[in-house]
Amino acid sequence: MTHFDLHSHSTASDGTLTPTELVRHAHDAGVGTLALTDHDTTEGVSEARRAAARLDMGLIAGVEISVTWSGQTVHIVGLNLDTKHARLEEGLAGLRQFRDWRARAIGRRLENASIPGAYEGALALSNGHLVSRTHFARFLVANGHAKDVRDVFKRYLVNGKPGHVAGEWARLNDAVDWIREAGGQAVIAHPARYRMTRTKLHKLIKMFRDAGGEALEVVSGSHSRDETYTMARHAKDFGLLCSAGSDYHGPENPWIEMGCLDALPPGCKPIWYDWSPVAKVR
């Protein structure tokens, strides 16, 4: 049984299960404590918290913040947050405003590429408040423009392709500050997924640590076993705690499932080592 899963998404951002459905799915998969970490929003946390309470399950209030660092997008997870903290919510609101602008820009670019109605289609697949590239990908797959979501990103949504619009996200220091000021702990999400040299990744981890970041997501649904052990060594070298999360988005991605995470490698100090029961119901 995987007791902790500290990275997941619901329909509050680009997941396909509602917060209630997500919590129930996690519980059925054997997860004892789940963090809801939607992209740039904490909207689904209250609903997830109520669902978890009915199942006597731990629920961590979280978020996954989009960051632009050294010309690249990285993601910083915040855990055990006060979701009503003013500066955190102000920062997230700014990111959502940019997301709205970018979604409309992507729609215009796809229309120029002879794919009309993409913005409206993506909006219809979202919760109406946050439209992501994943919603565009699902629309394009459903309308026969690509075979799957991965194919969409490769053909339409990455740099140099018709629907690409560069992200202009939070600064690393700001994202970590928002999390810390809201009483939370900052984690670099799925660090092995970024296309960085070892030197550049070390620079990112050092800057993150020096800004007050506390952990690396060592075990991730997108990490191989070798990557997991490499990230465990990085965490140890930089004196960081270790986190674990599936990055689950929904049942349509069967290669990433809840309840199947490997244990943290030996020598890892888990981010939850000193969590009190209060932290799980904040």
C-alpha positions as CSV (number, residue, x, y, z in Angstrom):
1,M,0.0,0.0,0.0
2,T,1.2,3.5,-0.9
3,H,0.4,5.5,2.2
4,F,1.4,9.0,0.9
5,D,0.7,10.4,-2.6
6,L,1.6,14.0,-2.6
7,H,1.0,15.1,-6.2
8,S,-2.4,14.8,-7.9
9,H,-4.8,16.8,-10.1
10,S,-8.6,17.2,-10.3
11,T,-11.1,19.0,-12.5
12,A,-10.1,22.2,-10.7
13,S,-7.2,22.2,-13.1
14,D,-6.4,19.6,-15.8
15,G,-7.5,16.4,-14.1
16,T,-10.5,14.5,-15.3
17,L,-11.9,13.4,-11.9
18,T,-13.7,15.8,-9.6
19,P,-12.0,16.4,-6.2
20,T,-14.5,14.0,-4.6
21,E,-14.0,11.3,-7.2
22,L,-10.2,11.7,-7.0
23,V,-10.2,11.3,-3.2
24,R,-12.5,8.2,-3.5
25,H,-10.2,6.7,-6.2
26,A,-7.1,7.3,-4.1
27,H,-8.8,5.7,-1.1
28,D,-9.8,2.7,-3.1
29,A,-6.2,2.4,-4.4
30,G,-4.8,2.2,-0.8
31,V,-3.6,5.8,-0.4
32,G,-3.8,6.9,3.2
33,T,-2.8,10.5,2.8
34,L,-3.4,12.4,-0.5
35,A,-2.3,15.9,-1.5
36,L,-4.4,17.7,-4.0
37,T,-2.0,19.9,-6.0
38,D,-3.8,21.4,-8.9
39,H,-2.0,23.8,-11.3
40,D,-2.0,27.3,-10.0
41,T,-5.2,27.0,-8.0
42,T,-6.5,25.7,-4.6
43,E,-10.1,25.7,-5.7
44,G,-10.7,22.0,-5.3
45,V,-9.2,21.7,-1.8
46,S,-12.4,22.4,0.2
47,E,-14.4,19.7,-1.7
48,A,-11.5,17.2,-1.4
49,R,-11.2,17.9,2.3
50,R,-14.9,17.1,2.9
51,A,-14.6,13.9,0.8
52,A,-11.5,12.8,2.7
53,A,-13.2,13.4,6.1
54,R,-16.0,11.1,5.1
55,L,-13.5,8.4,4.4
56,D,-11.3,9.1,7.4
57,M,-8.4,9.8,5.1
58,G,-5.6,12.3,5.3
59,L,-5.9,15.3,2.9
60,I,-3.1,17.7,2.3
61,A,-3.9,21.1,1.0
62,G,-1.5,21.7,-1.9
63,V,-0.9,23.4,-5.2
64,E,1.5,23.1,-8.2
65,I,2.9,26.5,-9.2
66,S,4.2,27.2,-12.7
67,V,7.6,28.8,-12.6
68,T,9.8,30.3,-15.3
69,W,13.4,29.6,-14.4
70,S,16.4,30.2,-16.8
71,G,14.1,30.3,-19.8
72,Q,12.4,27.0,-18.9
73,T,9.1,26.0,-17.2
74,V,9.5,24.1,-13.9
75,H,6.8,23.2,-11.4
76,I,7.0,23.8,-7.6
77,V,4.6,21.9,-5.4
78,G,3.4,23.5,-2.2
79,L,2.2,21.2,0.6
80,N,0.3,21.9,3.8
81,L,-0.9,25.3,2.8
82,D,-3.2,27.9,4.3
83,T,-5.3,28.1,1.1
84,K,-6.8,31.4,2.2
85,H,-3.4,33.2,2.6
86,A,-3.7,36.5,0.8
87,R,-0.3,36.6,-0.9
88,L,-0.5,33.0,-2.1
89,E,-4.0,33.6,-3.6
90,E,-2.9,36.9,-5.2
91,G,0.0,35.2,-6.8
92,L,-2.0,32.3,-8.1
93,A,-4.7,34.6,-9.4
94,G,-2.1,36.4,-11.5
95,L,-1.0,33.1,-13.0
96,R,-4.5,32.1,-13.8
97,Q,-5.0,35.5,-15.6
98,F,-2.0,34.6,-17.7
99,R,-3.4,31.2,-18.4
100,D,-6.6,32.7,-19.7
101,W,-4.7,35.0,-22.0
102,R,-2.5,32.2,-23.2
103,A,-5.4,29.9,-23.9
104,R,-7.0,32.5,-26.1
105,A,-3.7,33.0,-27.9
106,I,-3.3,29.3,-28.5
107,G,-6.8,29.2,-29.9
108,R,-6.0,32.0,-32.3
109,R,-2.8,30.3,-33.5
110,L,-4.5,26.9,-34.0
111,E,-7.2,28.7,-36.0
112,N,-4.5,30.2,-38.2
113,A,-3.3,26.6,-38.7
114,S,-6.7,25.7,-40.0
115,I,-8.1,24.2,-36.7
116,P,-11.1,26.4,-35.9
117,G,-12.9,26.3,-32.6
118,A,-10.0,25.0,-30.5
119,Y,-10.3,27.5,-27.7
120,E,-14.1,26.9,-27.4
121,G,-13.5,23.2,-27.5
122,A,-10.8,23.3,-24.8
123,L,-13.0,25.6,-22.7
124,A,-15.9,23.1,-22.9
125,L,-13.6,20.3,-21.6
126,S,-12.4,22.5,-18.6
127,N,-14.2,23.7,-15.5
128,G,-14.7,27.0,-17.2
129,H,-12.1,28.7,-14.9
130,L,-8.8,27.3,-15.9
131,V,-7.9,26.2,-19.5
132,S,-4.6,24.4,-19.9
133,R,-2.7,23.0,-22.8
134,T,-4.0,19.6,-21.7
135,H,-7.5,20.7,-22.5
136,F,-6.4,21.7,-26.0
137,A,-4.7,18.3,-26.4
138,R,-7.9,16.5,-25.4
139,F,-9.9,18.5,-27.9
140,L,-7.4,17.9,-30.7
141,V,-7.4,14.1,-30.1
142,A,-11.2,14.0,-29.9
143,N,-11.4,15.8,-33.3
144,G,-8.9,13.5,-35.0
145,H,-6.0,15.9,-35.2
146,A,-3.6,13.6,-33.3
147,K,-3.6,10.0,-32.0
148,D,-3.1,10.9,-28.3
149,V,-2.2,13.7,-25.9
150,R,1.5,13.1,-26.3
151,D,1.2,13.3,-30.0
152,V,-0.6,16.6,-29.7
153,F,2.2,18.2,-27.7
154,K,4.8,17.0,-30.1
155,R,2.9,18.2,-33.2
156,Y,1.1,21.3,-32.0
157,L,2.0,22.7,-28.6
158,V,5.8,22.7,-28.1
159,N,8.3,25.4,-29.3
160,G,8.3,25.8,-33.0
161,K,4.8,24.2,-33.5
162,P,1.6,26.0,-34.6
163,G,-0.1,26.3,-31.2
164,H,3.0,27.1,-29.1
165,V,2.7,30.1,-26.8
166,A,5.6,30.5,-24.4
167,G,4.8,30.6,-20.7
168,E,5.5,33.6,-18.6
169,W,5.2,32.2,-15.1
170,A,6.2,33.1,-11.5
171,R,9.8,33.6,-10.5
172,L,11.3,30.7,-8.5
173,N,11.9,32.9,-5.4
174,D,8.4,34.3,-5.5
175,A,6.8,30.8,-5.8
176,V,8.8,29.5,-2.8
177,D,8.0,32.7,-0.8
178,W,4.2,32.3,-1.5
179,I,4.3,28.7,-0.2
180,R,6.4,29.5,2.9
181,E,4.4,32.5,3.8
182,A,1.2,30.3,3.6
183,G,2.8,28.0,6.1
184,G,3.7,25.3,3.6
185,Q,6.7,23.4,2.3
186,A,8.0,23.8,-1.2
187,V,9.0,20.8,-3.4
188,I,10.5,20.6,-6.9
189,A,8.0,18.5,-8.8
190,H,9.3,15.6,-11.0
191,P,12.8,17.0,-11.4
192,A,14.0,14.2,-13.7
193,R,11.4,15.3,-16.3
194,Y,13.1,18.6,-17.1
195,R,15.5,18.5,-20.0
196,M,18.5,19.9,-18.2
197,T,22.1,19.0,-18.0
198,R,23.3,17.8,-14.6
199,T,25.0,21.1,-14.0
200,K,21.9,23.1,-14.8
201,L,19.7,20.9,-12.6
202,H,22.2,21.3,-9.7
203,K,22.0,25.1,-10.2
204,L,18.2,24.9,-10.0
205,I,18.2,22.8,-6.9
206,K,20.7,25.1,-5.2
207,M,18.8,28.2,-6.0
208,F,15.6,26.5,-4.8
209,R,17.2,25.4,-1.5
210,D,18.7,28.8,-0.9
211,A,15.3,30.4,-1.5
212,G,13.8,28.2,1.3
213,G,12.7,25.2,-0.7
214,E,12.6,22.0,1.4
215,A,12.2,18.9,-0.8
216,L,12.6,17.1,-4.1
217,E,9.9,14.9,-5.5
218,V,12.2,11.8,-5.6
219,V,9.5,9.2,-6.4
220,S,7.2,10.3,-9.2
221,G,4.8,8.6,-11.6
222,S,7.1,9.9,-14.5
223,H,10.4,8.8,-13.0
224,S,12.2,5.6,-13.9
225,R,13.8,3.5,-11.1
226,D,17.2,4.9,-12.1
227,E,15.9,8.4,-12.0
228,T,14.4,7.9,-8.6
229,Y,17.8,6.8,-7.2
230,T,19.5,9.7,-8.9
231,M,17.1,12.2,-7.4
232,A,17.5,10.6,-4.0
233,R,21.3,11.3,-4.3
234,H,20.6,14.9,-5.3
235,A,18.3,15.3,-2.3
236,K,21.0,14.0,0.0
237,D,23.7,16.1,-1.5
238,F,21.7,19.3,-1.1
239,G,20.3,18.4,2.3
240,L,16.7,18.3,1.1
241,L,13.8,16.2,2.2
242,C,12.2,13.7,-0.2
243,S,8.6,13.6,-1.5
244,A,6.6,11.1,-3.4
245,G,3.6,11.7,-5.8
246,S,2.0,10.0,-8.7
247,D,1.1,13.2,-10.6
248,Y,-2.2,11.5,-11.3
249,H,-4.5,13.2,-13.8
250,G,-7.2,10.6,-14.4
251,P,-7.9,7.0,-15.6
252,E,-7.3,7.9,-19.2
253,N,-3.5,7.8,-18.4
254,P,-3.2,4.2,-17.2
255,W,0.6,4.3,-17.1
256,I,0.3,6.6,-14.1
257,E,-1.9,5.1,-11.3
258,M,-2.4,5.7,-7.7
259,G,-1.4,3.2,-5.1
260,C,1.6,2.0,-7.2
261,L,4.4,4.2,-6.1
262,D,7.7,2.7,-5.1
263,A,9.0,3.3,-1.6
264,L,11.5,6.1,-1.1
265,P,15.1,4.8,-1.6
266,P,17.1,3.9,1.6
267,G,18.6,7.0,3.3
268,C,15.8,9.4,2.2
269,K,14.3,11.6,4.8
270,P,10.6,11.9,3.9
271,I,8.9,15.2,3.9
272,W,6.2,13.8,6.2
273,Y,8.7,12.7,8.9
274,D,7.5,15.3,11.4
275,W,4.0,16.0,10.2
276,S,1.4,16.2,12.9
277,P,-2.2,15.2,12.4
278,V,-3.1,18.9,12.4
279,A,-1.2,19.3,9.1
280,K,-3.4,16.8,7.4
281,V,-6.7,18.6,8.0
282,R,-5.6,22.2,7.7
